[in-house]
Amino acid sequence: MAKISVLLADDHLIVRQGMRALLNAQPDIEVVGEASDGFELLELIGKLIPQVVITDIAMPNLNGIEAARQIQKRYPNTRIIILSMHSAMSYVVRTLRSGALGYLLKNDGFDEVILAVRAVMQGRRYLSPQIPGLTLDAFLAANDGSQDPQGSLTGREREVLQLIAEGHTSSQIAEKLNVSVRTAEKHRANLKAKLGLTSQAEIVHFAIQQGIVALKE
């Protein structure tokens, strides 16, 4: 019997190692690779073509939700499960709208991960037991995405937003995204105008509030 191929993405090595060991212990699941940030995740998907991706929501360079959007555009047959510390319905809705089928909380038991992998492989949505399905369905029905503060941004502007919030300069952003410095600065100006932000501090605050980057300890 062919095993379900899984790619893990988390910026903490110990988390990836633990998940790999536990998933590989299942007779029908095999971890084929690991990524430590969003850019590496997209690169490895192109090489490994996994059936399922399990990714943290808060990762350097490219967060899990934005990565999910890009994965669904490039590799629509890959199923995505998001791991998050956030149980707020707004995070869950944004995740599902990105194309992910699974949403688990980091304090869920490991059995939930296994169940989620098997469920999304069958094309079924799988949510943490801590998230009430009926409430989510009502929330999805009442919100068409127009209330998303990031809804006006392009995919590239969302990438630049995260990199700015992480403290990268325009030159560093240009290098990471393989664009000119002028283009990076244009994206910066556009996203600030669309979001009504004027300073670096406001961008960082917005990114933390939206779960794009984690609050530094």
N, C-alpha and C positions, 0 to 999 in steps of 0.2 A: 504494500500500500504506500502510495506516495505521501510524503510528509508535507505539512503546511510550512512553507518557508517564511520566516519572520526576520525583519530587520529592526534592530533596537536603536533608539536615539535618545541619549540623555547625556548631559555634560558631567555627570558624576560617574567615574569608573566603577566604583563599588556597586552602584545601582545596576549598571549594565552587566557586571559580572554575576551578580545575584540573580538577575532576571534570566540571563543566559543559562545558568546552571539549572534553574527550576524548570524553564521551558524545555530544555533539551532532555529533561528527565521524562517528558511525556512521550508516549510511543508514536504520536501522530504529529508532533511539532519539531521543527529544527530551526535554530537561529543561524542565519547565514551571514550576518554581518552586524557591525556596530558603528554608530556615528556619535560624535561628541558635540556637534553643532548643526544648525540647519543647513548650511551650505554643504557640509560633508554628507548629510543625509541625502540631499538631492543628487549629489554626485554618485553615491553608492547605489541608489535606486536604479540609476541608468545602467550600472554595471551588473548588478545582481538580480534585478527585476523580481523582488520578493512579492509574495502574495499578500502579506500583511505587514504593516508598519506600526510599531508601537513607539510613540514619541512623547516626550515631556512637552508641556505647553510653553515653558519658559526655558529657552535655549539661546546661547550666544549667536549673534549674526542674523539669524532668522528664526523666529519663534515657531512653535508647533502649528499654530493656526494658519499662519501665512504659508508655512511649508506644505500643509495639507491642501491649501488652495492650488499651489503650484503642482503638487503631485497629481491631483485630480485632473488638471489640464493636460499634463504630459503622460501620465500613466493611469488612465481611468479604471483599469482593472485591479489596481492595487487598493486593498482595503486599509483603512486608517483607524487606529485607536489612539486617543489622546489621554495622557495621564496628567492630572492636574491637582493642585492643592485647593482649587477654588470650586465651591459648590453653588455659587450664585448662578441663577438661571441665565443671566446675560452671557456668562462664559459658555455655558452649555449650548445655548442657541447659536452663538457665533461659531462654535466648533462644528455643529451640525451643518450650518450654512456653508462652512468651508469645504464640505464634502466628506468629513469624517463620519464613520458609522458608529464608533464606540467612544464612550467618555467614562473614564474611571477616576476615582479619587485616590490619592496616594495613601490614604488610610484604609482602603479596601483590602480584603484578604487576597492572597495570591490566587486562590481558587477562582476569583472573579476574573482575573487576567486570562486564565485558561478558557473559561466559559466565553469570554468576550472574543478571543481569537477564533474559536469554533463558530460562534454566532455570526461574526462579520464575514467569515469565509462563505457562509450560506446567504450572504446579502442581507442579513438582518441587523437592525440597530440594536446596540447593547449599551445600557446605561448602568452606572453605579446604582446599587440598591438604595443608596441614600438620596437619589434624585427621583422624586415622584413623577411617574410617567404621565399621569393624567394632567398634572399641573404643567408639565413641559408641553404636551400637545396643545393645551389651551394657550400657552405663551407663544408657541410657534404660529398658531392660527391668528393670533391678535397682532403679531409683529412680522411685517413682511421684509424687515431688514432696513427700512427707510430711516429708522431711528438710530442706526449704528453710527457713532461719531466718526468712524473711519470709512464709512460708506462712500464718501466723495473722493477718497484717495485712490490712485492707481496702484497696481501691484508694486511697481518700482518705488513709488512714493512711500508705501508702507515699509519697504525694505530700508529706505533711507531714514525714515522716522526711527526705526529701531536702532540703526547704527549711530545716529546722532545721540539718541538717549543713552547709548552705551559709552559715549564720550569720544567717538571717532571724529577726526577732522575731515574736511571736504577732500583733502588729498588722500587720506586713508580710505574714505568711502569710495572714491573714484577707483582706487586700486582694487579694492575688494569686489566691486561690481563691474570692473573692466570697462569703465566709461571715463570720459574726460572730467577734469576738475570743474570745468564750466558747466557740464551737464549735471554733475552732482550738486553744485550750488543752485542750479535752476530748480532741481527737484526739491531742495531744501526750502527755497523761497516759495514754491508752489504749495507745499504741504503746510507751511506756516500760515500762508494766506487762507487756505481752505479751512484750517482748523481754528483760525483766529488766535494763533500763538505768536508771541513776539520775542521771547527769550529762550535761551538754553534751559533755564530752570523750569519754564512752563512746559517745554517739550518733555523733559524728564518726568515732571509731575504727571503729565497726560499719559505717558507711556507706562508708568507704574500703575496708574488708575485703571488703565485698559488691560493690564496684565501682559503687556508687550515685553516688558523687562521686569525682573524681580527687584524688590527693595533690597538694597545692599545692607548686610548686617554689620 
